């Protein structure tokens, strides 16, 4: 059975992994007969957001990414801290505001941001091992930054990204291409699949279509590589 590593950044679209994207990704992987290995890092989130009011909690409240991500993974999750290699065939990072807030220093250092060293190592090692990597929504910026010193040319999309996100991709040295919502952009040479950043009020059907397109493209890259 093919195995997919999925990096989560918490639970909740405004301060962690987007729940709809994660669930639709899990469903698409399950329907394709792929085993899912959820992964996160043992570190507090950058901030905690009250999703009812959309406000940042200022009372000093903290939430741990690994513990919060376990909500999405139903308890079955791998702690990436100290792990050198995880046995999977493809790597996918769903979106959500927590991707850049929690897995990088984007919020505090803006365009000079750094990716969490553990997360970057997993992304880079997966790519250098010749395994496909998929990034959804904001995770595209994280992927570009992670690979800026390891790939000369990368075909990715910046559709739907903020201006800062598009600039970050360009500063990493990569041009970007338009992509329709519900579809994905495939870089056959580098085995990379990216999707547009979806708006918060996007129809659930678009999220489902994006996740299914992502999984199909990643599995096709594995098959094409084996030929």
Secondary structure, DSSP 4 states (H G I P E B T S, - for coil): --EEEEE---SSTTTS--HHHHHHHHHHHHHTTPEEEEEE-SSB-S--EETTTTEE--S----BHHHHHHHHTTT--EE-TT------SEEEE--STHHHHHHBSHHHHGGG--B-HHHHHHHHHHHHTT--EEE-TTHHHHHHHHHTTT-S---EE-TT--HHHHHHHHHTT--EE---TT-EEEETTTTEEEEPPPPTT--HHHHHHHHHHHHHHHHHHHHHHH-
